[in-house]
Amino acid sequence: MDGMGLTAAEQRTLEQRLQKRQMKDFMNIFGNLVDHCFVSCVDDFTSKSLSNRETGCITRCVQKQMAQSQRLSERFAEHNAQLAQQGGR
């Protein structure tokens, strides 16, 4: 048993469920990113190809969203570290 009182089999099952959940969450975030940037940037449907303006807009949109996601992850990690420190007192 581990520190949470789980057997090895239970631990594997928990890890598999966590991995599946993380993949589902990632795909949801990715889908939302694609949808947001497409709706925000693509407005000319008279051509099969994206215009230079649309390509640039999508690039900037994705970069902005990724930077925001990174900042959010960093703040979340900082918050968790603070909570861990407070819990250890």
PDB file of N, CA, C and O in Angstrom:
ATOM      1  N   MET A   1       0.836  -1.197   0.000  1.00  0.00           N
ATOM      2  CA  MET A   1       0.000   0.000   0.000  1.00  0.00           C
ATOM      3  C   MET A   1       0.875   1.252   0.000  1.00  0.00           C
ATOM      4  O   MET A   1       1.993   1.247   0.514  1.00  0.00           O
ATOM      5  N   ASP A   2       0.346   2.312  -0.582  1.00  0.00           N
ATOM      6  CA  ASP A   2       1.087   3.570  -0.617  1.00  0.00           C
ATOM      7  C   ASP A   2       0.640   4.468   0.535  1.00  0.00           C
ATOM      8  O   ASP A   2      -0.082   4.029   1.430  1.00  0.00           O
ATOM      9  N   GLY A   3       1.070   5.716   0.506  1.00  0.00           N
ATOM     10  CA  GLY A   3       0.750   6.662   1.565  1.00  0.00           C
ATOM     11  C   GLY A   3      -0.729   7.002   1.664  1.00  0.00           C
ATOM     12  O   GLY A   3      -1.182   7.501   2.694  1.00  0.00           O
ATOM     13  N   MET A   4      -1.486   6.737   0.601  1.00  0.00           N
ATOM     14  CA  MET A   4      -2.917   7.030   0.620  1.00  0.00           C
ATOM     15  C   MET A   4      -3.731   5.798   0.994  1.00  0.00           C
ATOM     16  O   MET A   4      -4.960   5.853   1.010  1.00  0.00           O
ATOM     17  N   GLY A   5      -3.069   4.698   1.293  1.00  0.00           N
ATOM     18  CA  GLY A   5      -3.773   3.480   1.655  1.00  0.00           C
ATOM     19  C   GLY A   5      -4.279   2.693   0.462  1.00  0.00           C
ATOM     20  O   GLY A   5      -5.225   1.915   0.592  1.00  0.00           O
ATOM     21  N   LEU A   6      -3.665   2.880  -0.699  1.00  0.00           N
ATOM     22  CA  LEU A   6      -4.083   2.177  -1.911  1.00  0.00           C
ATOM     23  C   LEU A   6      -3.144   1.019  -2.197  1.00  0.00           C
ATOM     24  O   LEU A   6      -1.940   1.098  -1.952  1.00  0.00           O
ATOM     25  N   THR A   7      -3.711  -0.048  -2.714  1.00  0.00           N
ATOM     26  CA  THR A   7      -2.879  -1.158  -3.165  1.00  0.00           C
ATOM     27  C   THR A   7      -2.235  -0.756  -4.485  1.00  0.00           C
ATOM     28  O   THR A   7      -2.591   0.265  -5.073  1.00  0.00           O
ATOM     29  N   ALA A   8      -1.289  -1.560  -4.943  1.00  0.00           N
ATOM     30  CA  ALA A   8      -0.616  -1.267  -6.219  1.00  0.00           C
ATOM     31  C   ALA A   8      -1.624  -1.254  -7.365  1.00  0.00           C
ATOM     32  O   ALA A   8      -1.548  -0.400  -8.248  1.00  0.00           O
ATOM     33  N   ALA A   9      -2.558  -2.186  -7.355  1.00  0.00           N
ATOM     34  CA  ALA A   9      -3.573  -2.248  -8.416  1.00  0.00           C
ATOM     35  C   ALA A   9      -4.476  -1.018  -8.371  1.00  0.00           C
ATOM     36  O   ALA A   9      -4.811  -0.457  -9.414  1.00  0.00           O
ATOM     37  N   GLU A  10      -4.866  -0.599  -7.183  1.00  0.00           N
ATOM     38  CA  GLU A  10      -5.700   0.592  -7.044  1.00  0.00           C
ATOM     39  C   GLU A  10      -4.944   1.839  -7.488  1.00  0.00           C
ATOM     40  O   GLU A  10      -5.516   2.735  -8.109  1.00  0.00           O
ATOM     41  N   GLN A  11      -3.664   1.887  -7.168  1.00  0.00           N
ATOM     42  CA  GLN A  11      -2.826   3.015  -7.575  1.00  0.00           C
ATOM     43  C   GLN A  11      -2.731   3.089  -9.098  1.00  0.00           C
ATOM     44  O   GLN A  11      -2.832   4.174  -9.672  1.00  0.00           O
ATOM     45  N   ARG A  12      -2.538   1.942  -9.756  1.00  0.00           N
ATOM     46  CA  ARG A  12      -2.479   1.910 -11.229  1.00  0.00           C
ATOM     47  C   ARG A  12      -3.804   2.379 -11.825  1.00  0.00           C
ATOM     48  O   ARG A  12      -3.825   3.159 -12.778  1.00  0.00           O
ATOM     49  N   THR A  13      -4.907   1.897 -11.258  1.00  0.00           N
ATOM     50  CA  THR A  13      -6.222   2.295 -11.752  1.00  0.00           C
ATOM     51  C   THR A  13      -6.421   3.799 -11.597  1.00  0.00           C
ATOM     52  O   THR A  13      -6.920   4.463 -12.506  1.00  0.00           O
ATOM     53  N   LEU A  14      -6.035   4.326 -10.456  1.00  0.00           N
ATOM     54  CA  LEU A  14      -6.146   5.763 -10.208  1.00  0.00           C
ATOM     55  C   LEU A  14      -5.296   6.552 -11.198  1.00  0.00           C
ATOM     56  O   LEU A  14      -5.752   7.559 -11.740  1.00  0.00           O
ATOM     57  N   GLU A  15      -4.071   6.105 -11.437  1.00  0.00           N
ATOM     58  CA  GLU A  15      -3.183   6.780 -12.386  1.00  0.00           C
ATOM     59  C   GLU A  15      -3.751   6.740 -13.797  1.00  0.00           C
ATOM     60  O   GLU A  15      -3.668   7.728 -14.526  1.00  0.00           O
ATOM     61  N   GLN A  16      -4.329   5.603 -14.190  1.00  0.00           N
ATOM     62  CA  GLN A  16      -4.928   5.491 -15.520  1.00  0.00           C
ATOM     63  C   GLN A  16      -6.108   6.449 -15.662  1.00  0.00           C
ATOM     64  O   GLN A  16      -6.258   7.108 -16.690  1.00  0.00           O
ATOM     65  N   ARG A  17      -6.934   6.523 -14.638  1.00  0.00           N
ATOM     66  CA  ARG A  17      -8.077   7.439 -14.677  1.00  0.00           C
ATOM     67  C   ARG A  17      -7.610   8.891 -14.738  1.00  0.00           C
ATOM     68  O   ARG A  17      -8.182   9.709 -15.459  1.00  0.00           O
ATOM     69  N   LEU A  18      -6.570   9.197 -13.975  1.00  0.00           N
ATOM     70  CA  LEU A  18      -6.025  10.553 -13.985  1.00  0.00           C
ATOM     71  C   LEU A  18      -5.472  10.904 -15.363  1.00  0.00           C
ATOM     72  O   LEU A  18      -5.715  12.002 -15.864  1.00  0.00           O
ATOM     73  N   GLN A  19      -4.735   9.990 -15.976  1.00  0.00           N
ATOM     74  CA  GLN A  19      -4.188  10.231 -17.311  1.00  0.00           C
ATOM     75  C   GLN A  19      -5.306  10.425 -18.326  1.00  0.00           C
ATOM     76  O   GLN A  19      -5.222  11.299 -19.189  1.00  0.00           O
ATOM     77  N   LYS A  20      -6.347   9.615 -18.224  1.00  0.00           N
ATOM     78  CA  LYS A  20      -7.479   9.735 -19.142  1.00  0.00           C
ATOM     79  C   LYS A  20      -8.164  11.090 -18.957  1.00  0.00           C
ATOM     80  O   LYS A  20      -8.537  11.741 -19.933  1.00  0.00           O
ATOM     81  N   ARG A  21      -8.326  11.506 -17.714  1.00  0.00           N
ATOM     82  CA  ARG A  21      -8.958  12.795 -17.422  1.00  0.00           C
ATOM     83  C   ARG A  21      -8.098  13.947 -17.942  1.00  0.00           C
ATOM     84  O   ARG A  21      -8.619  14.907 -18.511  1.00  0.00           O
ATOM     85  N   GLN A  22      -6.782  13.851 -17.746  1.00  0.00           N
ATOM     86  CA  GLN A  22      -5.882  14.899 -18.221  1.00  0.00           C
ATOM     87  C   GLN A  22      -5.932  15.013 -19.741  1.00  0.00           C
ATOM     88  O   GLN A  22      -5.913  16.120 -20.279  1.00  0.00           O
ATOM     89  N   MET A  23      -5.994  13.888 -20.432  1.00  0.00           N
ATOM     90  CA  MET A  23      -6.076  13.912 -21.894  1.00  0.00           C
ATOM     91  C   MET A  23      -7.399  14.529 -22.337  1.00  0.00           C
ATOM     92  O   MET A  23      -7.434  15.324 -23.276  1.00  0.00           O
ATOM     93  N   LYS A  24      -8.478  14.167 -21.666  1.00  0.00           N
ATOM     94  CA  LYS A  24      -9.785  14.735 -21.996  1.00  0.00           C
ATOM     95  C   LYS A  24      -9.776  16.248 -21.776  1.00  0.00           C
ATOM     96  O   LYS A  24     -10.274  16.999 -22.614  1.00  0.00           O
ATOM     97  N   ASP A  25      -9.213  16.695 -20.655  1.00  0.00           N
ATOM     98  CA  ASP A  25      -9.128  18.127 -20.366  1.00  0.00           C
ATOM     99  C   ASP A  25      -8.272  18.847 -21.404  1.00  0.00           C
ATOM    100  O   ASP A  25      -8.627  19.934 -21.860  1.00  0.00           O
ATOM    101  N   PHE A  26      -7.136  18.237 -21.778  1.00  0.00           N
ATOM    102  CA  PHE A  26      -6.264  18.835 -22.784  1.00  0.00           C
ATOM    103  C   PHE A  26      -7.000  18.983 -24.115  1.00  0.00           C
ATOM    104  O   PHE A  26      -6.931  20.034 -24.752  1.00  0.00           O
ATOM    105  N   MET A  27      -7.699  17.936 -24.530  1.00  0.00           N
ATOM    106  CA  MET A  27      -8.416  17.988 -25.807  1.00  0.00           C
ATOM    107  C   MET A  27      -9.522  19.044 -25.764  1.00  0.00           C
ATOM    108  O   MET A  27      -9.781  19.712 -26.765  1.00  0.00           O
ATOM    109  N   ASN A  28     -10.162  19.195 -24.628  1.00  0.00           N
ATOM    110  CA  ASN A  28     -11.196  20.213 -24.476  1.00  0.00           C
ATOM    111  C   ASN A  28     -10.595  21.616 -24.595  1.00  0.00           C
ATOM    112  O   ASN A  28     -11.139  22.473 -25.291  1.00  0.00           O
ATOM    113  N   ILE A  29      -9.483  21.842 -23.918  1.00  0.00           N
ATOM    114  CA  ILE A  29      -8.803  23.141 -23.988  1.00  0.00           C
ATOM    115  C   ILE A  29      -8.334  23.415 -25.416  1.00  0.00           C
ATOM    116  O   ILE A  29      -8.497  24.525 -25.923  1.00  0.00           O
ATOM    117  N   PHE A  30      -7.752  22.404 -26.062  1.00  0.00           N
ATOM    118  CA  PHE A  30      -7.272  22.560 -27.434  1.00  0.00           C
ATOM    119  C   PHE A  30      -8.432  22.886 -28.373  1.00  0.00           C
ATOM    120  O   PHE A  30      -8.323  23.773 -29.220  1.00  0.00           O
ATOM    121  N   GLY A  31      -9.532  22.171 -28.220  1.00  0.00           N
ATOM    122  CA  GLY A  31     -10.707  22.424 -29.056  1.00  0.00           C
ATOM    123  C   GLY A  31     -11.241  23.832 -28.872  1.00  0.00           C
ATOM    124  O   GLY A  31     -11.618  24.492 -29.840  1.00  0.00           O
ATOM    125  N   ASN A  32     -11.273  24.288 -27.631  1.00  0.00           N
ATOM    126  CA  ASN A  32     -11.731  25.651 -27.358  1.00  0.00           C
ATOM    127  C   ASN A  32     -10.789  26.686 -27.964  1.00  0.00           C
ATOM    128  O   ASN A  32     -11.237  27.712 -28.476  1.00  0.00           O
ATOM    129  N   LEU A  33      -9.492  26.420 -27.907  1.00  0.00           N
ATOM    130  CA  LEU A  33      -8.500  27.322 -28.497  1.00  0.00           C
ATOM    131  C   LEU A  33      -8.704  27.420 -30.007  1.00  0.00           C
ATOM    132  O   LEU A  33      -8.745  28.515 -30.567  1.00  0.00           O
ATOM    133  N   VAL A  34      -8.830  26.275 -30.652  1.00  0.00           N
ATOM    134  CA  VAL A  34      -9.036  26.254 -32.104  1.00  0.00           C
ATOM    135  C   VAL A  34     -10.313  27.009 -32.460  1.00  0.00           C
ATOM    136  O   VAL A  34     -10.320  27.833 -33.375  1.00  0.00           O
ATOM    137  N   ASP A  35     -11.380  26.726 -31.741  1.00  0.00           N
ATOM    138  CA  ASP A  35     -12.656  27.375 -32.015  1.00  0.00           C
ATOM    139  C   ASP A  35     -12.557  28.887 -31.826  1.00  0.00           C
ATOM    140  O   ASP A  35     -13.009  29.652 -32.679  1.00  0.00           O
ATOM    141  N   HIS A  36     -11.970  29.314 -30.720  1.00  0.00           N
ATOM    142  CA  HIS A  36     -11.850  30.748 -30.430  1.00  0.00           C
ATOM    143  C   HIS A  36     -11.048  31.468 -31.514  1.00  0.00           C
ATOM    144  O   HIS A  36     -11.482  32.495 -32.036  1.00  0.00           O
ATOM    145  N   CYS A  37      -9.885  30.928 -31.847  1.00  0.00           N
ATOM    146  CA  CYS A  37      -9.027  31.595 -32.830  1.00  0.00           C
ATOM    147  C   CYS A  37      -9.636  31.546 -34.230  1.00  0.00           C
ATOM    148  O   CYS A  37      -9.504  32.505 -34.991  1.00  0.00           O
ATOM    149  N   PHE A  38     -10.295  30.453 -34.577  1.00  0.00           N
ATOM    150  CA  PHE A  38     -10.939  30.368 -35.888  1.00  0.00           C
ATOM    151  C   PHE A  38     -12.045  31.410 -35.997  1.00  0.00           C
ATOM    152  O   PHE A  38     -12.107  32.163 -36.968  1.00  0.00           O
ATOM    153  N   VAL A  39     -12.913  31.446 -35.000  1.00  0.00           N
ATOM    154  CA  VAL A  39     -14.034  32.393 -35.035  1.00  0.00           C
ATOM    155  C   VAL A  39     -13.536  33.835 -35.031  1.00  0.00           C
ATOM    156  O   VAL A  39     -14.101  34.696 -35.706  1.00  0.00           O
ATOM    157  N   SER A  40     -12.474  34.094 -34.269  1.00  0.00           N
ATOM    158  CA  SER A  40     -11.943  35.456 -34.166  1.00  0.00           C
ATOM    159  C   SER A  40     -11.208  35.908 -35.416  1.00  0.00           C
ATOM    160  O   SER A  40     -11.171  37.103 -35.712  1.00  0.00           O
ATOM    161  N   CYS A  41     -10.620  34.972 -36.156  1.00  0.00           N
ATOM    162  CA  CYS A  41      -9.692  35.355 -37.229  1.00  0.00           C
ATOM    163  C   CYS A  41     -10.153  35.037 -38.648  1.00  0.00           C
ATOM    164  O   CYS A  41      -9.784  35.749 -39.582  1.00  0.00           O
ATOM    165  N   VAL A  42     -10.930  34.010 -38.827  1.00  0.00           N
ATOM    166  CA  VAL A  42     -11.279  33.579 -40.186  1.00  0.00           C
ATOM    167  C   VAL A  42     -12.660  34.115 -40.547  1.00  0.00           C
ATOM    168  O   VAL A  42     -13.658  33.792 -39.904  1.00  0.00           O
ATOM    169  N   ASP A  43     -12.692  34.944 -41.594  1.00  0.00           N
ATOM    170  CA  ASP A  43     -13.977  35.511 -42.002  1.00  0.00           C
ATOM    171  C   ASP A  43     -14.168  35.534 -43.518  1.00  0.00           C
ATOM    172  O   ASP A  43     -15.206  35.979 -44.010  1.00  0.00           O
ATOM    173  N   ASP A  44     -13.180  35.060 -44.246  1.00  0.00           N
ATOM    174  CA  ASP A  44     -13.280  35.045 -45.707  1.00  0.00           C
ATOM    175  C   ASP A  44     -13.362  33.595 -46.173  1.00  0.00           C
ATOM    176  O   ASP A  44     -12.371  32.865 -46.152  1.00  0.00           O
ATOM    177  N   PHE A  45     -14.553  33.193 -46.591  1.00  0.00           N
ATOM    178  CA  PHE A  45     -14.759  31.810 -47.014  1.00  0.00           C
ATOM    179  C   PHE A  45     -14.843  31.681 -48.533  1.00  0.00           C
ATOM    180  O   PHE A  45     -15.392  30.709 -49.053  1.00  0.00           O
ATOM    181  N   THR A  46     -14.293  32.671 -49.240  1.00  0.00           N
ATOM    182  CA  THR A  46     -14.315  32.632 -50.701  1.00  0.00           C
ATOM    183  C   THR A  46     -13.106  31.903 -51.270  1.00  0.00           C
ATOM    184  O   THR A  46     -13.006  31.722 -52.484  1.00  0.00           O
ATOM    185  N   SER A  47     -12.185  31.483 -50.403  1.00  0.00           N
ATOM    186  CA  SER A  47     -10.972  30.798 -50.839  1.00  0.00           C
ATOM    187  C   SER A  47     -10.724  29.587 -49.948  1.00  0.00           C
ATOM    188  O   SER A  47     -11.122  29.564 -48.783  1.00  0.00           O
ATOM    189  N   LYS A  48     -10.059  28.580 -50.514  1.00  0.00           N
ATOM    190  CA  LYS A  48      -9.701  27.392 -49.736  1.00  0.00           C
ATOM    191  C   LYS A  48      -8.553  27.676 -48.784  1.00  0.00           C
ATOM    192  O   LYS A  48      -8.376  26.975 -47.788  1.00  0.00           O
ATOM    193  N   SER A  49      -7.779  28.699 -49.087  1.00  0.00           N
ATOM    194  CA  SER A  49      -6.587  29.030 -48.302  1.00  0.00           C
ATOM    195  C   SER A  49      -6.862  30.213 -47.384  1.00  0.00           C
ATOM    196  O   SER A  49      -7.718  31.056 -47.655  1.00  0.00           O
ATOM    197  N   LEU A  50      -6.112  30.247 -46.292  1.00  0.00           N
ATOM    198  CA  LEU A  50      -6.185  31.398 -45.401  1.00  0.00           C
ATOM    199  C   LEU A  50      -5.436  32.567 -46.020  1.00  0.00           C
ATOM    200  O   LEU A  50      -4.415  32.382 -46.682  1.00  0.00           O
ATOM    201  N   SER A  51      -5.944  33.756 -45.806  1.00  0.00           N
ATOM    202  CA  SER A  51      -5.229  34.947 -46.272  1.00  0.00           C
ATOM    203  C   SER A  51      -4.055  35.201 -45.332  1.00  0.00           C
ATOM    204  O   SER A  51      -3.990  34.637 -44.239  1.00  0.00           O
ATOM    205  N   ASN A  52      -3.139  36.046 -45.761  1.00  0.00           N
ATOM    206  CA  ASN A  52      -2.010  36.406 -44.899  1.00  0.00           C
ATOM    207  C   ASN A  52      -2.495  37.043 -43.598  1.00  0.00           C
ATOM    208  O   ASN A  52      -1.937  36.791 -42.530  1.00  0.00           O
ATOM    209  N   ARG A  53      -3.531  37.866 -43.695  1.00  0.00           N
ATOM    210  CA  ARG A  53      -4.088  38.504 -42.504  1.00  0.00           C
ATOM    211  C   ARG A  53      -4.651  37.450 -41.549  1.00  0.00           C
ATOM    212  O   ARG A  53      -4.410  37.513 -40.344  1.00  0.00           O
ATOM    213  N   GLU A  54      -5.395  36.488 -42.081  1.00  0.00           N
ATOM    214  CA  GLU A  54      -5.975  35.438 -41.239  1.00  0.00           C
ATOM    215  C   GLU A  54      -4.890  34.577 -40.600  1.00  0.00           C
ATOM    216  O   GLU A  54      -4.980  34.226 -39.424  1.00  0.00           O
ATOM    217  N   THR A  55      -3.870  34.241 -41.376  1.00  0.00           N
ATOM    218  CA  THR A  55      -2.761  33.438 -40.843  1.00  0.00           C
ATOM    219  C   THR A  55      -2.063  34.175 -39.708  1.00  0.00           C
ATOM    220  O   THR A  55      -1.775  33.590 -38.664  1.00  0.00           O
ATOM    221  N   GLY A  56      -1.794  35.454 -39.912  1.00  0.00           N
ATOM    222  CA  GLY A  56      -1.159  36.256 -38.866  1.00  0.00           C
ATOM    223  C   GLY A  56      -2.030  36.362 -37.624  1.00  0.00           C
ATOM    224  O   GLY A  56      -1.540  36.261 -36.499  1.00  0.00           O
ATOM    225  N   CYS A  57      -3.314  36.563 -37.834  1.00  0.00           N
ATOM    226  CA  CYS A  57      -4.251  36.672 -36.720  1.00  0.00           C
ATOM    227  C   CYS A  57      -4.285  35.371 -35.916  1.00  0.00           C
ATOM    228  O   CYS A  57      -4.264  35.398 -34.686  1.00  0.00           O
ATOM    229  N   ILE A  58      -4.338  34.246 -36.605  1.00  0.00           N
ATOM    230  CA  ILE A  58      -4.364  32.948 -35.918  1.00  0.00           C
ATOM    231  C   ILE A  58      -3.074  32.735 -35.138  1.00  0.00           C
ATOM    232  O   ILE A  58      -3.104  32.271 -33.998  1.00  0.00           O
ATOM    233  N   THR A  59      -1.948  33.069 -35.745  1.00  0.00           N
ATOM    234  CA  THR A  59      -0.658  32.921 -35.055  1.00  0.00           C
ATOM    235  C   THR A  59      -0.632  33.751 -33.778  1.00  0.00           C
ATOM    236  O   THR A  59      -0.243  33.257 -32.720  1.00  0.00           O
ATOM    237  N   ARG A  60      -1.045  35.014 -33.877  1.00  0.00           N
ATOM    238  CA  ARG A  60      -1.061  35.887 -32.694  1.00  0.00           C
ATOM    239  C   ARG A  60      -2.054  35.386 -31.646  1.00  0.00           C
ATOM    240  O   ARG A  60      -1.771  35.419 -30.449  1.00  0.00           O
ATOM    241  N   CYS A  61      -3.200  34.929 -32.098  1.00  0.00           N
ATOM    242  CA  CYS A  61      -4.230  34.431 -31.186  1.00  0.00           C
ATOM    243  C   CYS A  61      -3.720  33.225 -30.398  1.00  0.00           C
ATOM    244  O   CYS A  61      -3.870  33.163 -29.178  1.00  0.00           O
ATOM    245  N   VAL A  62      -3.120  32.271 -31.102  1.00  0.00           N
ATOM    246  CA  VAL A  62      -2.603  31.067 -30.436  1.00  0.00           C
ATOM    247  C   VAL A  62      -1.482  31.439 -29.474  1.00  0.00           C
ATOM    248  O   VAL A  62      -1.440  30.939 -28.350  1.00  0.00           O
ATOM    249  N   GLN A  63      -0.573  32.313 -29.904  1.00  0.00           N
ATOM    250  CA  GLN A  63       0.521  32.732 -29.023  1.00  0.00           C
ATOM    251  C   GLN A  63      -0.021  33.405 -27.762  1.00  0.00           C
ATOM    252  O   GLN A  63       0.453  33.143 -26.656  1.00  0.00           O
ATOM    253  N   LYS A  64      -1.005  34.262 -27.937  1.00  0.00           N
ATOM    254  CA  LYS A  64      -1.600  34.963 -26.795  1.00  0.00           C
ATOM    255  C   LYS A  64      -2.263  33.968 -25.842  1.00  0.00           C
ATOM    256  O   LYS A  64      -2.079  34.044 -24.627  1.00  0.00           O
ATOM    257  N   GLN A  65      -3.028  33.047 -26.397  1.00  0.00           N
ATOM    258  CA  GLN A  65      -3.718  32.067 -25.554  1.00  0.00           C
ATOM    259  C   GLN A  65      -2.727  31.160 -24.827  1.00  0.00           C
ATOM    260  O   GLN A  65      -2.934  30.818 -23.663  1.00  0.00           O
ATOM    261  N   MET A  66      -1.653  30.772 -25.511  1.00  0.00           N
ATOM    262  CA  MET A  66      -0.641  29.916 -24.881  1.00  0.00           C
ATOM    263  C   MET A  66       0.083  30.670 -23.767  1.00  0.00           C
ATOM    264  O   MET A  66       0.369  30.097 -22.716  1.00  0.00           O
ATOM    265  N   ALA A  67       0.379  31.944 -23.989  1.00  0.00           N
ATOM    266  CA  ALA A  67       1.035  32.750 -22.955  1.00  0.00           C
ATOM    267  C   ALA A  67       0.122  32.900 -21.740  1.00  0.00           C
ATOM    268  O   ALA A  67       0.581  32.816 -20.601  1.00  0.00           O
ATOM    269  N   GLN A  68      -1.158  33.121 -21.980  1.00  0.00           N
ATOM    270  CA  GLN A  68      -2.106  33.224 -20.873  1.00  0.00           C
ATOM    271  C   GLN A  68      -2.195  31.911 -20.110  1.00  0.00           C
ATOM    272  O   GLN A  68      -2.241  31.903 -18.880  1.00  0.00           O
ATOM    273  N   SER A  69      -2.218  30.816 -20.830  1.00  0.00           N
ATOM    274  CA  SER A  69      -2.277  29.501 -20.196  1.00  0.00           C
ATOM    275  C   SER A  69      -1.035  29.247 -19.348  1.00  0.00           C
ATOM    276  O   SER A  69      -1.127  28.710 -18.244  1.00  0.00           O
ATOM    277  N   GLN A  70       0.123  29.635 -19.870  1.00  0.00           N
ATOM    278  CA  GLN A  70       1.366  29.455 -19.126  1.00  0.00           C
ATOM    279  C   GLN A  70       1.358  30.303 -17.855  1.00  0.00           C
ATOM    280  O   GLN A  70       1.742  29.829 -16.786  1.00  0.00           O
ATOM    281  N   ARG A  71       0.921  31.555 -17.974  1.00  0.00           N
ATOM    282  CA  ARG A  71       0.857  32.421 -16.789  1.00  0.00           C
ATOM    283  C   ARG A  71      -0.103  31.851 -15.753  1.00  0.00           C
ATOM    284  O   ARG A  71       0.186  31.866 -14.556  1.00  0.00           O
ATOM    285  N   LEU A  72      -1.233  31.353 -16.209  1.00  0.00           N
ATOM    286  CA  LEU A  72      -2.207  30.761 -15.297  1.00  0.00           C
ATOM    287  C   LEU A  72      -1.622  29.539 -14.595  1.00  0.00           C
ATOM    288  O   LEU A  72      -1.811  29.363 -13.391  1.00  0.00           O
ATOM    289  N   SER A  73      -0.916  28.703 -15.340  1.00  0.00           N
ATOM    290  CA  SER A  73      -0.279  27.522 -14.750  1.00  0.00           C
ATOM    291  C   SER A  73       0.764  27.917 -13.716  1.00  0.00           C
ATOM    292  O   SER A  73       0.863  27.294 -12.659  1.00  0.00           O
ATOM    293  N   GLU A  74       1.541  28.949 -14.017  1.00  0.00           N
ATOM    294  CA  GLU A  74       2.558  29.422 -13.071  1.00  0.00           C
ATOM    295  C   GLU A  74       1.914  29.942 -11.793  1.00  0.00           C
ATOM    296  O   GLU A  74       2.377  29.641 -10.693  1.00  0.00           O
ATOM    297  N   ARG A  75       0.845  30.723 -11.938  1.00  0.00           N
ATOM    298  CA  ARG A  75       0.156  31.256 -10.753  1.00  0.00           C
ATOM    299  C   ARG A  75      -0.467  30.124  -9.940  1.00  0.00           C
ATOM    300  O   ARG A  75      -0.443  30.152  -8.710  1.00  0.00           O
ATOM    301  N   PHE A  76      -1.013  29.145 -10.618  1.00  0.00           N
ATOM    302  CA  PHE A  76      -1.603  27.991  -9.943  1.00  0.00           C
ATOM    303  C   PHE A  76      -0.533  27.240  -9.157  1.00  0.00           C
ATOM    304  O   PHE A  76      -0.768  26.838  -8.018  1.00  0.00           O
ATOM    305  N   ALA A  77       0.637  27.050  -9.757  1.00  0.00           N
ATOM    306  CA  ALA A  77       1.741  26.370  -9.074  1.00  0.00           C
ATOM    307  C   ALA A  77       2.205  27.179  -7.866  1.00  0.00           C
ATOM    308  O   ALA A  77       2.476  26.615  -6.806  1.00  0.00           O
ATOM    309  N   GLU A  78       2.297  28.500  -8.023  1.00  0.00           N
ATOM    310  CA  GLU A  78       2.686  29.359  -6.898  1.00  0.00           C
ATOM    311  C   GLU A  78       1.671  29.258  -5.760  1.00  0.00           C
ATOM    312  O   GLU A  78       2.036  29.165  -4.589  1.00  0.00           O
ATOM    313  N   HIS A  79       0.408  29.279  -6.124  1.00  0.00           N
ATOM    314  CA  HIS A  79      -0.657  29.178  -5.122  1.00  0.00           C
ATOM    315  C   HIS A  79      -0.582  27.836  -4.391  1.00  0.00           C
ATOM    316  O   HIS A  79      -0.711  27.784  -3.168  1.00  0.00           O
ATOM    317  N   ASN A  80      -0.375  26.762  -5.135  1.00  0.00           N
ATOM    318  CA  ASN A  80      -0.256  25.440  -4.511  1.00  0.00           C
ATOM    319  C   ASN A  80       0.957  25.369  -3.592  1.00  0.00           C
ATOM    320  O   ASN A  80       0.894  24.749  -2.530  1.00  0.00           O
ATOM    321  N   ALA A  81       2.061  25.997  -3.990  1.00  0.00           N
ATOM    322  CA  ALA A  81       3.260  26.011  -3.150  1.00  0.00           C
ATOM    323  C   ALA A  81       2.986  26.768  -1.851  1.00  0.00           C
ATOM    324  O   ALA A  81       3.424  26.349  -0.780  1.00  0.00           O
ATOM    325  N   GLN A  82       2.262  27.881  -1.949  1.00  0.00           N
ATOM    326  CA  GLN A  82       1.910  28.639  -0.748  1.00  0.00           C
ATOM    327  C   GLN A  82       1.010  27.823   0.170  1.00  0.00           C
ATOM    328  O   GLN A  82       1.194  27.819   1.387  1.00  0.00           O
ATOM    329  N   LEU A  83       0.042  27.136  -0.411  1.00  0.00           N
ATOM    330  CA  LEU A  83      -0.845  26.295   0.394  1.00  0.00           C
ATOM    331  C   LEU A  83      -0.071  25.177   1.074  1.00  0.00           C
ATOM    332  O   LEU A  83      -0.328  24.848   2.232  1.00  0.00           O
ATOM    333  N   ALA A  84       0.880  24.593   0.349  1.00  0.00           N
ATOM    334  CA  ALA A  84       1.691  23.518   0.925  1.00  0.00           C
ATOM    335  C   ALA A  84       2.534  24.047   2.081  1.00  0.00           C
ATOM    336  O   ALA A  84       2.685  23.373   3.100  1.00  0.00           O
ATOM    337  N   GLN A  85       3.084  25.255   1.923  1.00  0.00           N
ATOM    338  CA  GLN A  85       3.880  25.865   2.996  1.00  0.00           C
ATOM    339  C   GLN A  85       3.013  26.153   4.216  1.00  0.00           C
ATOM    340  O   GLN A  85       3.425  25.900   5.348  1.00  0.00           O
ATOM    341  N   GLN A  86       1.836  26.673   3.991  1.00  0.00           N
ATOM    342  CA  GLN A  86       0.934  26.989   5.096  1.00  0.00           C
ATOM    343  C   GLN A  86       0.484  25.725   5.814  1.00  0.00           C
ATOM    344  O   GLN A  86       0.318  25.718   7.034  1.00  0.00           O
ATOM    345  N   GLY A  87       0.290  24.665   5.053  1.00  0.00           N
ATOM    346  CA  GLY A  87      -0.121  23.394   5.649  1.00  0.00           C
ATOM    347  C   GLY A  87       0.989  22.744   6.434  1.00  0.00           C
ATOM    348  O   GLY A  87       0.726  21.944   7.332  1.00  0.00           O
ATOM    349  N   GLY A  88       2.235  23.074   6.112  1.00  0.00           N
ATOM    350  CA  GLY A  88       3.391  22.476   6.771  1.00  0.00           C
ATOM    351  C   GLY A  88       3.784  23.175   8.056  1.00  0.00           C
ATOM    352  O   GLY A  88       4.686  22.718   8.759  1.00  0.00           O
ATOM    353  N   ARG A  89       3.126  24.266   8.371  1.00  0.00           N
ATOM    354  CA  ARG A  89       3.476  25.035   9.581  1.00  0.00           C
ATOM    355  C   ARG A  89       2.908  24.413  10.816  1.00  0.00           C
ATOM    356  O   ARG A  89       3.107  24.930  11.915  1.00  0.00           O
TER     357      ARG A  89
END
